[in-house]
């Protein structure tokens, strides 16, 4: 695989932003229960990213 993790993450984020910018999707995301689930998911993602950084630093 020629693409490193950072480039892959960047492409995924750009694709996600294109989807989120759709007004129909924005209406669903703005629902309080969906927003709460997204917030919790992002918190978990941050913990996973921090763990990966620690693993990389230990190598």
PDB file with one MODEL, atoms N, CA, C and O in Angstrom:
MODEL        1
ATOM      1  N   UNK A   1       0.853  -1.185   0.000  1.00  0.00           N
ATOM      2  CA  UNK A   1       0.000   0.000   0.000  1.00  0.00           C
ATOM      3  C   UNK A   1       0.894   1.242   0.000  1.00  0.00           C
ATOM      4  O   UNK A   1       1.701   1.433   0.910  1.00  0.00           O
ATOM      5  N   UNK A   2       0.748   2.067  -1.005  1.00  0.00           N
ATOM      6  CA  UNK A   2       1.592   3.249  -1.147  1.00  0.00           C
ATOM      7  C   UNK A   2       1.160   4.406  -0.255  1.00  0.00           C
ATOM      8  O   UNK A   2       1.960   5.296   0.033  1.00  0.00           O
ATOM      9  N   UNK A   3      -0.076   4.403   0.177  1.00  0.00           N
ATOM     10  CA  UNK A   3      -0.621   5.506   0.935  1.00  0.00           C
ATOM     11  C   UNK A   3      -0.397   5.271   2.430  1.00  0.00           C
ATOM     12  O   UNK A   3      -0.673   4.180   2.930  1.00  0.00           O
ATOM     13  N   UNK A   4       0.096   6.274   3.142  1.00  0.00           N
ATOM     14  CA  UNK A   4       0.281   6.091   4.576  1.00  0.00           C
ATOM     15  C   UNK A   4      -1.025   6.379   5.317  1.00  0.00           C
ATOM     16  O   UNK A   4      -1.999   6.841   4.723  1.00  0.00           O
ATOM     17  N   UNK A   5      -1.030   6.106   6.603  1.00  0.00           N
ATOM     18  CA  UNK A   5      -2.241   6.217   7.416  1.00  0.00           C
ATOM     19  C   UNK A   5      -2.805   7.638   7.414  1.00  0.00           C
ATOM     20  O   UNK A   5      -4.022   7.817   7.367  1.00  0.00           O
ATOM     21  N   UNK A   6      -1.935   8.652   7.464  1.00  0.00           N
ATOM     22  CA  UNK A   6      -2.388  10.042   7.496  1.00  0.00           C
ATOM     23  C   UNK A   6      -3.116  10.418   6.215  1.00  0.00           C
ATOM     24  O   UNK A   6      -4.146  11.090   6.265  1.00  0.00           O
ATOM     25  N   UNK A   7      -2.596   9.994   5.072  1.00  0.00           N
ATOM     26  CA  UNK A   7      -3.251  10.292   3.794  1.00  0.00           C
ATOM     27  C   UNK A   7      -4.592   9.591   3.703  1.00  0.00           C
ATOM     28  O   UNK A   7      -5.566  10.169   3.219  1.00  0.00           O
ATOM     29  N   UNK A   8      -4.650   8.361   4.159  1.00  0.00           N
ATOM     30  CA  UNK A   8      -5.900   7.608   4.139  1.00  0.00           C
ATOM     31  C   UNK A   8      -6.946   8.274   5.033  1.00  0.00           C
ATOM     32  O   UNK A   8      -8.108   8.413   4.649  1.00  0.00           O
ATOM     33  N   UNK A   9      -6.521   8.679   6.219  1.00  0.00           N
ATOM     34  CA  UNK A   9      -7.421   9.355   7.162  1.00  0.00           C
ATOM     35  C   UNK A   9      -7.944  10.659   6.547  1.00  0.00           C
ATOM     36  O   UNK A   9      -9.120  10.991   6.697  1.00  0.00           O
ATOM     37  N   UNK A  10      -7.072  11.390   5.858  1.00  0.00           N
ATOM     38  CA  UNK A  10      -7.453  12.641   5.222  1.00  0.00           C
ATOM     39  C   UNK A  10      -8.497  12.410   4.130  1.00  0.00           C
ATOM     40  O   UNK A  10      -9.471  13.157   4.038  1.00  0.00           O
ATOM     41  N   UNK A  11      -8.302  11.386   3.306  1.00  0.00           N
ATOM     42  CA  UNK A  11      -9.273  11.082   2.239  1.00  0.00           C
ATOM     43  C   UNK A  11     -10.631  10.693   2.825  1.00  0.00           C
ATOM     44  O   UNK A  11     -11.675  11.091   2.306  1.00  0.00           O
ATOM     45  N   UNK A  12     -10.611   9.916   3.903  1.00  0.00           N
ATOM     46  CA  UNK A  12     -11.863   9.503   4.548  1.00  0.00           C
ATOM     47  C   UNK A  12     -12.584  10.715   5.122  1.00  0.00           C
ATOM     48  O   UNK A  12     -13.802  10.833   4.983  1.00  0.00           O
ATOM     49  N   UNK A  13     -11.844  11.618   5.765  1.00  0.00           N
ATOM     50  CA  UNK A  13     -12.462  12.815   6.339  1.00  0.00           C
ATOM     51  C   UNK A  13     -13.054  13.716   5.253  1.00  0.00           C
ATOM     52  O   UNK A  13     -14.137  14.273   5.435  1.00  0.00           O
ATOM     53  N   UNK A  14     -12.355  13.860   4.133  1.00  0.00           N
ATOM     54  CA  UNK A  14     -12.884  14.676   3.033  1.00  0.00           C
ATOM     55  C   UNK A  14     -14.174  14.072   2.473  1.00  0.00           C
ATOM     56  O   UNK A  14     -15.123  14.797   2.173  1.00  0.00           O
ATOM     57  N   UNK A  15     -14.206  12.767   2.334  1.00  0.00           N
ATOM     58  CA  UNK A  15     -15.418  12.097   1.848  1.00  0.00           C
ATOM     59  C   UNK A  15     -16.563  12.276   2.835  1.00  0.00           C
ATOM     60  O   UNK A  15     -17.704  12.511   2.438  1.00  0.00           O
ATOM     61  N   UNK A  16     -16.257  12.163   4.116  1.00  0.00           N
ATOM     62  CA  UNK A  16     -17.286  12.330   5.143  1.00  0.00           C
ATOM     63  C   UNK A  16     -17.838  13.754   5.138  1.00  0.00           C
ATOM     64  O   UNK A  16     -19.040  13.955   5.306  1.00  0.00           O
ATOM     65  N   UNK A  17     -16.969  14.738   4.946  1.00  0.00           N
ATOM     66  CA  UNK A  17     -17.426  16.129   4.901  1.00  0.00           C
ATOM     67  C   UNK A  17     -18.362  16.374   3.721  1.00  0.00           C
ATOM     68  O   UNK A  17     -19.337  17.115   3.849  1.00  0.00           O
ATOM     69  N   UNK A  18     -18.077  15.764   2.585  1.00  0.00           N
ATOM     70  CA  UNK A  18     -18.952  15.912   1.420  1.00  0.00           C
ATOM     71  C   UNK A  18     -20.347  15.363   1.720  1.00  0.00           C
ATOM     72  O   UNK A  18     -21.349  15.954   1.318  1.00  0.00           O
ATOM     73  N   UNK A  19     -20.409  14.233   2.426  1.00  0.00           N
ATOM     74  CA  UNK A  19     -21.698  13.636   2.780  1.00  0.00           C
ATOM     75  C   UNK A  19     -22.428  14.502   3.789  1.00  0.00           C
ATOM     76  O   UNK A  19     -23.628  14.741   3.651  1.00  0.00           O
ATOM     77  N   UNK A  20     -21.709  14.978   4.810  1.00  0.00           N
ATOM     78  CA  UNK A  20     -22.332  15.765   5.878  1.00  0.00           C
ATOM     79  C   UNK A  20     -22.864  17.094   5.368  1.00  0.00           C
ATOM     80  O   UNK A  20     -23.838  17.617   5.911  1.00  0.00           O
ATOM     81  N   UNK A  21     -22.248  17.644   4.342  1.00  0.00           N
ATOM     82  CA  UNK A  21     -22.702  18.935   3.815  1.00  0.00           C
ATOM     83  C   UNK A  21     -24.029  18.850   3.063  1.00  0.00           C
ATOM     84  O   UNK A  21     -24.607  19.882   2.723  1.00  0.00           O
ATOM     85  N   UNK A  22     -24.513  17.658   2.801  1.00  0.00           N
ATOM     86  CA  UNK A  22     -25.819  17.489   2.158  1.00  0.00           C
ATOM     87  C   UNK A  22     -26.904  17.929   3.148  1.00  0.00           C
ATOM     88  O   UNK A  22     -26.913  17.450   4.282  1.00  0.00           O
ATOM     89  N   UNK A  23     -27.820  18.830   2.755  1.00  0.00           N
ATOM     90  CA  UNK A  23     -28.857  19.339   3.667  1.00  0.00           C
ATOM     91  C   UNK A  23     -29.721  18.233   4.285  1.00  0.00           C
ATOM     92  O   UNK A  23     -30.127  18.340   5.442  1.00  0.00           O
ATOM     93  N   UNK A  24     -30.002  17.176   3.523  1.00  0.00           N
ATOM     94  CA  UNK A  24     -30.820  16.083   4.065  1.00  0.00           C
ATOM     95  C   UNK A  24     -30.090  15.362   5.185  1.00  0.00           C
ATOM     96  O   UNK A  24     -30.689  15.003   6.199  1.00  0.00           O
ATOM     97  N   UNK A  25     -28.808  15.155   4.998  1.00  0.00           N
ATOM     98  CA  UNK A  25     -28.000  14.491   6.028  1.00  0.00           C
ATOM     99  C   UNK A  25     -27.866  15.407   7.244  1.00  0.00           C
ATOM    100  O   UNK A  25     -27.937  14.943   8.382  1.00  0.00           O
ATOM    101  N   UNK A  26     -27.675  16.696   7.008  1.00  0.00           N
ATOM    102  CA  UNK A  26     -27.526  17.660   8.096  1.00  0.00           C
ATOM    103  C   UNK A  26     -28.778  17.676   8.975  1.00  0.00           C
ATOM    104  O   UNK A  26     -28.683  17.823  10.194  1.00  0.00           O
ATOM    105  N   UNK A  27     -29.942  17.526   8.361  1.00  0.00           N
ATOM    106  CA  UNK A  27     -31.195  17.512   9.118  1.00  0.00           C
ATOM    107  C   UNK A  27     -31.230  16.308  10.074  1.00  0.00           C
ATOM    108  O   UNK A  27     -31.666  16.436  11.218  1.00  0.00           O
ATOM    109  N   UNK A  28     -30.776  15.160   9.610  1.00  0.00           N
ATOM    110  CA  UNK A  28     -30.749  13.956  10.446  1.00  0.00           C
ATOM    111  C   UNK A  28     -29.702  14.105  11.552  1.00  0.00           C
ATOM    112  O   UNK A  28     -29.958  13.768  12.708  1.00  0.00           O
ATOM    113  N   UNK A  29     -28.538  14.606  11.191  1.00  0.00           N
ATOM    114  CA  UNK A  29     -27.453  14.748  12.170  1.00  0.00           C
ATOM    115  C   UNK A  29     -27.830  15.741  13.266  1.00  0.00           C
ATOM    116  O   UNK A  29     -27.400  15.586  14.409  1.00  0.00           O
ATOM    117  N   UNK A  30     -28.610  16.739  12.943  1.00  0.00           N
ATOM    118  CA  UNK A  30     -28.951  17.756  13.934  1.00  0.00           C
ATOM    119  C   UNK A  30     -29.974  17.265  14.962  1.00  0.00           C
ATOM    120  O   UNK A  30     -30.244  17.966  15.936  1.00  0.00           O
ATOM    121  N   UNK A  31     -30.544  16.083  14.764  1.00  0.00           N
ATOM    122  CA  UNK A  31     -31.467  15.520  15.754  1.00  0.00           C
ATOM    123  C   UNK A  31     -30.691  15.258  17.045  1.00  0.00           C
ATOM    124  O   UNK A  31     -29.579  14.731  16.992  1.00  0.00           O
ATOM    125  N   UNK A  32     -31.259  15.620  18.216  1.00  0.00           N
ATOM    126  CA  UNK A  32     -30.525  15.505  19.490  1.00  0.00           C
ATOM    127  C   UNK A  32     -29.978  14.104  19.790  1.00  0.00           C
ATOM    128  O   UNK A  32     -28.858  13.986  20.287  1.00  0.00           O
ATOM    129  N   UNK A  33     -30.726  13.057  19.504  1.00  0.00           N
ATOM    130  CA  UNK A  33     -30.258  11.698  19.813  1.00  0.00           C
ATOM    131  C   UNK A  33     -29.093  11.314  18.906  1.00  0.00           C
ATOM    132  O   UNK A  33     -28.145  10.665  19.348  1.00  0.00           O
ATOM    133  N   UNK A  34     -29.166  11.715  17.647  1.00  0.00           N
ATOM    134  CA  UNK A  34     -28.083  11.426  16.705  1.00  0.00           C
ATOM    135  C   UNK A  34     -26.834  12.213  17.106  1.00  0.00           C
ATOM    136  O   UNK A  34     -25.722  11.684  17.074  1.00  0.00           O
ATOM    137  N   UNK A  35     -27.024  13.466  17.480  1.00  0.00           N
ATOM    138  CA  UNK A  35     -25.898  14.308  17.882  1.00  0.00           C
ATOM    139  C   UNK A  35     -25.223  13.736  19.128  1.00  0.00           C
ATOM    140  O   UNK A  35     -23.996  13.754  19.230  1.00  0.00           O
ATOM    141  N   UNK A  36     -26.008  13.232  20.067  1.00  0.00           N
ATOM    142  CA  UNK A  36     -25.452  12.624  21.280  1.00  0.00           C
ATOM    143  C   UNK A  36     -24.622  11.381  20.929  1.00  0.00           C
ATOM    144  O   UNK A  36     -23.531  11.182  21.464  1.00  0.00           O
ATOM    145  N   UNK A  37     -25.150  10.555  20.034  1.00  0.00           N
ATOM    146  CA  UNK A  37     -24.423   9.352  19.616  1.00  0.00           C
ATOM    147  C   UNK A  37     -23.116   9.724  18.913  1.00  0.00           C
ATOM    148  O   UNK A  37     -22.088   9.083  19.133  1.00  0.00           O
ATOM    149  N   UNK A  38     -23.153  10.754  18.071  1.00  0.00           N
ATOM    150  CA  UNK A  38     -21.936  11.204  17.388  1.00  0.00           C
ATOM    151  C   UNK A  38     -20.898  11.720  18.378  1.00  0.00           C
ATOM    152  O   UNK A  38     -19.706  11.448  18.236  1.00  0.00           O
ATOM    153  N   UNK A  39     -21.353  12.459  19.375  1.00  0.00           N
ATOM    154  CA  UNK A  39     -20.445  12.990  20.389  1.00  0.00           C
ATOM    155  C   UNK A  39     -19.757  11.859  21.141  1.00  0.00           C
ATOM    156  O   UNK A  39     -18.549  11.902  21.377  1.00  0.00           O
ATOM    157  N   UNK A  40     -20.533  10.848  21.515  1.00  0.00           N
ATOM    158  CA  UNK A  40     -19.956   9.701  22.219  1.00  0.00           C
ATOM    159  C   UNK A  40     -18.989   8.942  21.316  1.00  0.00           C
ATOM    160  O   UNK A  40     -17.934   8.498  21.769  1.00  0.00           O
ATOM    161  N   UNK A  41     -19.342   8.793  20.048  1.00  0.00           N
ATOM    162  CA  UNK A  41     -18.467   8.112  19.094  1.00  0.00           C
ATOM    163  C   UNK A  41     -17.157   8.851  18.903  1.00  0.00           C
ATOM    164  O   UNK A  41     -16.099   8.228  18.814  1.00  0.00           O
ATOM    165  N   UNK A  42     -17.216  10.183  18.838  1.00  0.00           N
ATOM    166  CA  UNK A  42     -15.998  10.979  18.682  1.00  0.00           C
ATOM    167  C   UNK A  42     -15.114  10.884  19.922  1.00  0.00           C
ATOM    168  O   UNK A  42     -13.888  10.883  19.812  1.00  0.00           O
ATOM    169  N   UNK A  43     -15.731  10.804  21.101  1.00  0.00           N
ATOM    170  CA  UNK A  43     -14.948  10.654  22.329  1.00  0.00           C
ATOM    171  C   UNK A  43     -14.199   9.323  22.319  1.00  0.00           C
ATOM    172  O   UNK A  43     -13.036   9.257  22.717  1.00  0.00           O
ATOM    173  N   UNK A  44     -14.865   8.273  21.868  1.00  0.00           N
ATOM    174  CA  UNK A  44     -14.215   6.957  21.771  1.00  0.00           C
ATOM    175  C   UNK A  44     -13.082   7.006  20.751  1.00  0.00           C
ATOM    176  O   UNK A  44     -12.004   6.460  20.987  1.00  0.00           O
ATOM    177  N   UNK A  45     -13.330   7.665  19.612  1.00  0.00           N
ATOM    178  CA  UNK A  45     -12.304   7.802  18.569  1.00  0.00           C
ATOM    179  C   UNK A  45     -11.078   8.516  19.115  1.00  0.00           C
ATOM    180  O   UNK A  45      -9.950   8.118  18.825  1.00  0.00           O
ATOM    181  N   UNK A  46     -11.286   9.576  19.910  1.00  0.00           N
ATOM    182  CA  UNK A  46     -10.161  10.304  20.494  1.00  0.00           C
ATOM    183  C   UNK A  46      -9.333   9.404  21.410  1.00  0.00           C
ATOM    184  O   UNK A  46      -8.104   9.472  21.412  1.00  0.00           O
ATOM    185  N   UNK A  47     -10.010   8.565  22.184  1.00  0.00           N
ATOM    186  CA  UNK A  47      -9.298   7.641  23.078  1.00  0.00           C
ATOM    187  C   UNK A  47      -8.497   6.627  22.270  1.00  0.00           C
ATOM    188  O   UNK A  47      -7.368   6.297  22.633  1.00  0.00           O
ATOM    189  N   UNK A  48      -9.069   6.137  21.187  1.00  0.00           N
ATOM    190  CA  UNK A  48      -8.371   5.172  20.335  1.00  0.00           C
ATOM    191  C   UNK A  48      -7.155   5.831  19.684  1.00  0.00           C
ATOM    192  O   UNK A  48      -6.076   5.240  19.636  1.00  0.00           O
ATOM    193  N   UNK A  49      -7.332   7.066  19.179  1.00  0.00           N
ATOM    194  CA  UNK A  49      -6.213   7.784  18.565  1.00  0.00           C
ATOM    195  C   UNK A  49      -5.083   8.004  19.576  1.00  0.00           C
ATOM    196  O   UNK A  49      -3.908   7.866  19.237  1.00  0.00           O
ATOM    197  N   UNK A  50      -5.440   8.345  20.813  1.00  0.00           N
ATOM    198  CA  UNK A  50      -4.426   8.556  21.847  1.00  0.00           C
ATOM    199  C   UNK A  50      -3.685   7.260  22.148  1.00  0.00           C
ATOM    200  O   UNK A  50      -2.470   7.263  22.345  1.00  0.00           O
ATOM    201  N   UNK A  51      -4.415   6.161  22.183  1.00  0.00           N
ATOM    202  CA  UNK A  51      -3.790   4.863  22.435  1.00  0.00           C
ATOM    203  C   UNK A  51      -2.827   4.500  21.313  1.00  0.00           C
ATOM    204  O   UNK A  51      -1.731   4.004  21.574  1.00  0.00           O
ATOM    205  N   UNK A  52      -3.220   4.740  20.077  1.00  0.00           N
ATOM    206  CA  UNK A  52      -2.360   4.443  18.931  1.00  0.00           C
ATOM    207  C   UNK A  52      -1.093   5.296  18.986  1.00  0.00           C
ATOM    208  O   UNK A  52      -0.001   4.808  18.694  1.00  0.00           O
ATOM    209  N   UNK A  53      -1.240   6.580  19.362  1.00  0.00           N
ATOM    210  CA  UNK A  53      -0.066   7.455  19.476  1.00  0.00           C
ATOM    211  C   UNK A  53       0.902   6.919  20.532  1.00  0.00           C
ATOM    212  O   UNK A  53       2.115   6.925  20.322  1.00  0.00           O
ATOM    213  N   UNK A  54       0.372   6.457  21.662  1.00  0.00           N
ATOM    214  CA  UNK A  54       1.218   5.900  22.722  1.00  0.00           C
ATOM    215  C   UNK A  54       1.958   4.674  22.205  1.00  0.00           C
ATOM    216  O   UNK A  54       3.154   4.520  22.453  1.00  0.00           O
ATOM    217  N   UNK A  55       1.251   3.798  21.484  1.00  0.00           N
ATOM    218  CA  UNK A  55       1.880   2.590  20.952  1.00  0.00           C
ATOM    219  C   UNK A  55       3.000   2.949  19.989  1.00  0.00           C
ATOM    220  O   UNK A  55       4.060   2.324  20.004  1.00  0.00           O
ATOM    221  N   UNK A  56       2.769   3.962  19.144  1.00  0.00           N
ATOM    222  CA  UNK A  56       3.785   4.368  18.180  1.00  0.00           C
ATOM    223  C   UNK A  56       5.001   4.957  18.881  1.00  0.00           C
ATOM    224  O   UNK A  56       6.132   4.726  18.453  1.00  0.00           O
ATOM    225  N   UNK A  57       4.782   5.719  19.959  1.00  0.00           N
ATOM    226  CA  UNK A  57       5.877   6.347  20.685  1.00  0.00           C
ATOM    227  C   UNK A  57       6.728   5.300  21.404  1.00  0.00           C
ATOM    228  O   UNK A  57       7.930   5.495  21.586  1.00  0.00           O
ATOM    229  N   UNK A  58       6.112   4.199  21.812  1.00  0.00           N
ATOM    230  CA  UNK A  58       6.844   3.170  22.546  1.00  0.00           C
ATOM    231  C   UNK A  58       7.756   2.358  21.643  1.00  0.00           C
ATOM    232  O   UNK A  58       8.697   1.725  22.123  1.00  0.00           O
ATOM    233  N   UNK A  59       7.493   2.366  20.356  1.00  0.00           N
ATOM    234  CA  UNK A  59       8.290   1.558  19.422  1.00  0.00           C
ATOM    235  C   UNK A  59       9.659   2.099  19.220  1.00  0.00           C
ATOM    236  O   UNK A  59      10.444   1.528  18.463  1.00  0.00           O
TER     237      UNK A  59
ENDMDL
END
